[in-house]
Amino acid sequence: MSDCHHVTLARSGIAHVQGCTGCGCVSVHLGPTTIRIDPAGLDSLLAVLGEASAAIHAERRAAFLDAHKGLA
């Protein structure tokens, strides 16, 4: 059995990420919700959030360009 000791890896206004020096898990705190995942899961979560963010920004950019066609 490992002794869990959490250290802060990153913090922002919306999230707090901690790593456990005992068991190696990562805790991602978003407001009142916490998920515990292994480091590989954190990498996968980062990838899928990046994809979602890119898709949202692409949609917004396309809508902006469509709304401003012919203004240049």
KEKE-3310 file (N, C-alpha, C; in steps of 0.2 Angstrom, whole numbers, plus 5000, padded with zeros to 4 digits):
npx = (5004:5003:5009:5000:5003:4999:5004:5004:5003:4998:4989:4974:4962:4951:4954:4963:4977:4983:4997:5000:5013:5015:5006:5005:4994:4984:4975:4962:4954:4939:4930:4918:4920:4930:4942:4951:4965:4977:4994:4994:4981:4979:4986:4979:4967:4971:4974:4961:4954:4961:4958:4944:4944:4951:4942:4931:4936:4939:4926:4921:4929:4926:4913:4915:4922:4913:4903:4909:4912:4916:4919:4931)
npy = (4994:5011:5027:5041:5057:5072:5084:5100:5102:5110:5125:5135:5148:5140:5127:5114:5104:5090:5079:5063:5058:5045:5035:5038:5043:5056:5070:5079:5094:5102:5114:5109:5096:5081:5072:5057:5050:5040:5045:5043:5043:5056:5062:5058:5064:5078:5078:5076:5086:5097:5094:5097:5110:5116:5113:5121:5134:5134:5133:5145:5154:5152:5156:5169:5174:5171:5180:5192:5192:5200:5212:5217)
npz = (5000:4996:5002:5000:4994:4989:4977:4970:4953:4943:4942:4939:4936:4934:4936:4945:4946:4953:4957:4963:4974:4979:4974:4960:4953:4945:4950:4944:4947:4945:4949:4959:4956:4954:4945:4945:4937:4928:4923:4909:4905:4908:4898:4887:4889:4888:4874:4868:4873:4868:4854:4854:4858:4847:4836:4840:4839:4826:4820:4825:4819:4805:4805:4808:4797:4787:4790:4787:4774:4759:4764:4763)
capx = (5000:5007:5007:4998:5005:4998:5008:5001:5006:4996:4983:4971:4955:4945:4956:4968:4979:4988:5000:5002:5020:5014:5003:5006:4988:4983:4969:4960:4949:4936:4925:4916:4921:4937:4943:4957:4967:4984:4997:4993:4974:4979:4989:4973:4962:4974:4973:4954:4952:4964:4954:4938:4946:4952:4935:4927:4939:4938:4919:4920:4933:4923:4907:4917:4924:4907:4899:4913:4913:4915:4920:4938)
capy = (5000:5017:5033:5046:5064:5076:5090:5104:5102:5116:5128:5141:5150:5135:5120:5113:5098:5087:5072:5059:5055:5038:5030:5041:5045:5063:5072:5085:5097:5107:5116:5103:5089:5079:5065:5054:5046:5039:5050:5041:5046:5064:5064:5057:5070:5084:5077:5076:5093:5101:5093:5100:5117:5118:5113:5126:5139:5134:5135:5153:5158:5151:5160:5176:5175:5171:5186:5198:5192:5206:5219:5219)
capz = (5000:4995:5005:4995:4995:4983:4975:4964:4946:4939:4944:4936:4939:4933:4937:4949:4945:4958:4956:4969:4974:4982:4969:4954:4950:4944:4951:4941:4951:4941:4953:4964:4953:4954:4942:4946:4932:4928:4918:4902:4905:4908:4891:4882:4891:4885:4867:4866:4875:4862:4848:4855:4857:4840:4833:4842:4837:4818:4819:4826:4814:4799:4806:4808:4790:4783:4792:4785:4767:4754:4767:4762)
cpx = (5005:5004:5006:5000:5004:5002:5004:5006:5005:4990:4981:4965:4950:4947:4962:4970:4984:4991:5001:5009:5020:5012:5003:5000:4988:4976:4967:4954:4946:4930:4924:4918:4928:4937:4950:4959:4974:4987:4995:4986:4974:4982:4983:4968:4964:4973:4966:4952:4955:4960:4947:4939:4947:4946:4931:4930:4939:4931:4918:4924:4929:4916:4909:4918:4918:4903:4902:4915:4912:4916:4927:4939)
cpy = (5006:5023:5038:5053:5067:5082:5093:5104:5108:5119:5134:5143:5145:5128:5120:5105:5096:5080:5069:5056:5048:5034:5032:5043:5053:5064:5079:5088:5102:5109:5111:5096:5087:5072:5063:5049:5045:5044:5049:5044:5053:5066:5063:5062:5076:5084:5079:5083:5098:5100:5097:5108:5120:5118:5119:5133:5140:5136:5143:5157:5158:5156:5167:5178:5175:5177:5192:5197:5198:5212:5221:5223)
cpz = (5000:4999:5000:4998:4989:4983:4969:4958:4942:4942:4940:4939:4939:4935:4942:4948:4950:4956:4963:4969:4976:4976:4962:4950:4950:4946:4948:4944:4946:4945:4958:4962:4952:4950:4944:4941:4932:4923:4911:4900:4904:4901:4886:4883:4888:4878:4865:4868:4870:4856:4848:4855:4850:4835:4834:4839:4829:4817:4820:4821:4807:4800:4805:4800:4786:4784:4789:4778:4763:4758:4766:4756)
residu = (MET:SER:ASP:CYS:HIS:HIS:VAL:THR:LEU:ALA:ARG:SER:GLY:ILE:ALA:HIS:VAL:GLN:GLY:CYS:THR:GLY:CYS:GLY:CYS:VAL:SER:VAL:HIS:LEU:GLY:PRO:THR:THR:ILE:ARG:ILE:ASP:PRO:ALA:GLY:LEU:ASP:SER:LEU:LEU:ALA:VAL:LEU:GLY:GLU:ALA:SER:ALA:ALA:ILE:HIS:ALA:GLU:ARG:ARG:ALA:ALA:PHE:LEU:ASP:ALA:HIS:LYS:GLY:LEU:ALA)
# end
